[in-house]
Amino acid sequence: MTPISVMSGTLGDIFWDLAPWITYEPGYDLGCSVYVANPASIEKEYALMARLSREGAVISEEVLPVFGYTWFKVGPGDFIRLKGALRFDESDSELAILLVERETEEITDSVVTVLVSPSNTSALPPTWPGSTGSSGFDWSSLLYMMVPVMMLGVVVSAAKPKENEREPKPITVTEERKLLPAGRQ
């Protein structure tokens, strides 16, 4: 199994509009937009593969056709937007879309989301302490990044004087008079 690298991007980049985890009922379409970017100075050919896995074991892996073909081209320094829908018979698993570069046949980049069945959903995302669900993004790291930002907001708001404590500013009204241009005679 080829390891998935995040934001490797030397041969190509892939992005999409799906959240890190979503509620998914097996058998229904999952609509998304996938963006493939070519950072190279020459045209590249790519293929997309969908991989479903659970606890490190691959459940399914398949090529996603683009415009009816396995390989598609992206111009140098350009990107394309692909709109489509995916459908799977599984949930409570990780969905990875892999970007394969044709010349090297390497997985150059990937995007991942966790598919959570509606019966396993709670108010908390998967892997949040105390929640049910499958493995996925570690939300506790996000919490540790947000606490200093929230504390900074508290300190800044405490340092600002209250609106009613400020001195009132005098109101001055000045009227500017404009002359109309001379008309035609």
N, C-alpha and C positions, 0 to 999 in steps of 0.2 A: 504494500500500500504506500503510495507516494504521500509524504507529509505535506500538509497544507501550510503555506506561509502567508502571513498577513502583510499586505502592502509591499510585496517584493518589487513588483512593478518595473523591472529592467526591460522586460520584453513585452509588457502589456499590463493594463490595470482593468479591474472590473468593479463596478459599484451597482447597487440596486436600491429600491425604495422600500424594502421590507424592514420591519423593526427587528431587534435582536431576538425576540420571541413573539410568537403569534398563536392565537387559538386557531386550530385547524381540525375540521371534521373530515375524516378520510372519504375520498370519492368526489369531493367538490373541487371546483376550479379555484386556484390561488393566483389571482391576477397580480402582475408586477411589471415594472420597467427595469430593464438591465442596461447598464451603460458600459461599453467596452472602449477603452482608450488605448491608442498606440503612441507611446512617447518617443519611438524611434524616428530616425530621419528617412526611413524607407518604408514602403508599404508592407504590412504583415498580414498573414492569414491566421485565423483563430478558429477554435471549436469550443463549444460549451458542453460540459458534462454535469449531470445532476447526480449527486450521491446522497443517499439516505443512510444514516448510521445510528446505532443505539449502543451506548456504553462502549464505544470503540469498535464495534462489529459492524461491517458494511451489510446493510439490508438489501439495497439495490443500487445499481449504477447504470446510467444510460446517457447516450449522446442526445443533446437537444438540437434538433434541426433548426437552422436559421434560413428563412426564405427557401425552404425545401432542401437545403444542402447541409452537409456536415461542416464544411469549412466555409468561412466568409472572410472578406477582406476589409481592412481598415486602413485608410490613407495615413501617410506620415504626419505625426503631430495632430491627428484628428481623433474624433470619437464618434461612435454611433449609438443610437438609442433603440433598443429592441423592446417592443411591447408584446406581452404574451400572457399565457396562463399555464400553470403547471397543475397536474392532478396526480395524487398518490393514494395508495391503499393503506398507508400507515400514518400514524400520528405518534406523539410522545417520542420523537426522534429528532435528530439534527439534520437539516437540509443544507447541503453545501453545493454551490454552483462553482465549478472549476473552470478556469480559463486556460486552454491549452494552446500553446504557440506551435505552429506547424513545422517550422524549420528544425527546431530542437525537440519537438514533441514533449516538451516539459509543461508541467502545471506552473504557470507563471504567477497566478494570483487567484484568489477565491473570495467568496462571500458566504456567510453562514447565518442561519436563523434556526431557532428551536421551534418545532411544531408541537404544540401542547393540545391534547384533546380537551374538548369542552368539559368533560367530567372531571378533569384534573386541575381545572383553573381555580384560582383563588384571587383574593385582592392583591396578593404579592406575586412578583415575577418568579419564574423557576429559579432555584438555587438561592433564593432569599431565605435567611434563617427562619425556620418554622413553616415554610410553604411546602406544598406538594408539587410534584412535577419532575421533569428530567433534568439532566445536567445541562449547563449552558453558560451564559455570561455571569461572572461573579459580581453581583450588584453591590456587595459590601465595599469593594474597592471604589466604586462611584461615590458611596456615602462618605468615605474617608477623604475624597477629594472635595466634596461639597461643604463639609463642616467648616474648614478655614474660610471659604468664600462667604458662608452665611455669618460667621463670626465677624468678618471684616465689615459686612453690612450693618451689623449691630453697633460696632465701634463708630463707624462713620455717622450713622443716624444719631447716636448719642452726642457726638461732637458738634453737630449742627444746632444752631439756636432754633427754638420753636417759632412758628410763623407769628404767633401773637406776641412774642418777646422782641421782635425786631421793631426798630423805630419806623414810624410811618413816613413814607416818602411824600414830599409835597407834590401836588399835581399842578402841572403847568400846561396851559393850552396855548399853542402857537398856531396861527393860521397862515398858511402860505398862499399867496395870491399869484395866480398864473395869468399871463396875458394871452389872449387868443391871437393866433397869427393873422396878419392882414388878409382880408378876403380879396377875391377878384373884382375888379371894377369894370 
